[in-house]
């Protein structure tokens, strides 16, 4: 499961929406995990997720064979993810247009981003040359983000878009040469239904997934990043949480192991440190305590150029390895390929926001 910062509100964007998809997106409003954090809906005036929204019910079981690839799929284990390895770098103009419509409100040392996205039409063309005429795709997102840079004047960013800010994140980083606080609440709904034909083979999909995600401390406060010279430190207790509710997950009428069950990913910062001295992929030290489905363990960092190592246990067996976020994961089925393609569109939003934080 990829942790994705997926976003919650209703700014009424039309840059990436079409009438056919809008019906599915609107149907998602209020149909999240039972706590009102589903697809498009009213614009949030503040942080909206509760502890219940981030707490899973019955989890699907992840096998030891899938553990390494799922860890490698997690972009948050990078401090600065290499751009060439970003799966959304190509063919994301629709996402760019939608994000460009989300405007920042900034005054003094604080700024907020609040809005709603319908990326349903951004899923067009994901199947390449396949016949997808019988397939309905819907991806809606909402968010509320608040950031504070102590002692700085952020008013210059008022009215700019996420694209503007994220692309000039280095300027923001230099402006915030001290203490930077950030907190995110995000949510989404993805629906895939109908049939598509791949290489002469017709596959029927029926999936409905809602997601609630947060970047905040264990007690619900903002995460704190402090810069001193070239060294960056992250306050202990900052947590990235993603809770997914898989209402349906079926292919050709067959339920997957996720069908009717929940997914959970929790990354807790412990002594995490980074550097601003040049481009680098990894943190310089510290660790992330990781919960991924039925597995718990630690991702440990040694220096900015060395991939971190991990150790995870499900209570019965222990697995160890080295993070390889650049690994090429084979697409076993067309359905899995489509799922990854949808995730890539959502991950573009995540990448833009993460640039603000790191």
C-alpha positions, 0 to 999 in steps of 0.5 A: 500500500502506497502512502499517498497524501490525498486531499479533502474540500470543495473548491469546485475545480473543473480543470480535470473533470467531465460530466460523466465522471462527476456523477460517480464523484458526487456519489462518493460524498459522505460515503467514506469509511463511515466518518464522512471522509470520502470523496468530494464534498464541502470545503473544510474550514479546518482539520477534519479527520478524527482518530476513528478515521485513521483507525483500521478495522479488520486488516487484510494479511500481507504475506512475507513474499509481498513485504519487500515490494510494498516497502519499496513502493513507499516514497516517504522513505526518501528524504529527496526522491530522485526525480527520474524515479518518479512514476508521475513525471510523464503525462501528468498535465491534467494533474498539473492543471488541477493542482494549479487551480488550488490557491494558497492563503498566506499571511504573516508566518502562516499559510493554508491550502484547502480544496477539492480535486476531481481527477477522474478525467485525468485517468483517461488514457491510462490503459494505453491502446486497450479498449476501456469504453466499458470502464468507469473511473473516478478519483476524487480528493480533498485536503486541508494543510496548514504550515507555519515558518517562525519569524518569516513573512510568507505573504508573498505566497498568498494566491499562488498555487501548489505547483508554484510553491512546490516547484520553488520549495528550495526558496521556501526552504531557505526562507524557513531557516529555522523552525517549520511546522506543518500538518495535513489532513487528506482524503480520497475515493477511487472507484473503478467499475466495468470492463476493459480489453487488454490484448484481446482479453476482457477483464472486469473490475469492481473496486471502491476504496476510500483513504484517510491520511494525516501528517501530524504528531501523536497528539494531533499537533503539527510536525516540526522540522528545524534547520540549522546550517545544512542540518535538518532535524525532524521532531520525534513523534511526527507520524505519517498515517494512511488508512484505506477502506477497501469496500470492494476489490474484485477482478472478474468477479473474484475477490482479492485479499483486500476485498471488504478489509482495511489497509494501514500504514504508519510511519513514526519519526525517531531521531530523523535527520537530513541535510541541505548540502546538495541533492541527496536521496536519503536521511542522514540518520535516525529511523522510522518506526513502521507499521504496514498491515500485520507487520511492524518494524524499523527503517534505519538510516546511516547517511544521505547516500546509503539506502536504509535497511529494514527489519519487520516482524509479523509476530511469527517471523522476521524479515530483513532487507535494504530499501530499494525505491528504484526497483522495477516492480513487475506488473503481474496482471493488467488489473494491477497495472491499472491500479498502479497507474491510478496510484501514480496520479494520486501520488503526484499530489503527494509529491507536490505537498511533500516538497513543502515539508522536506 
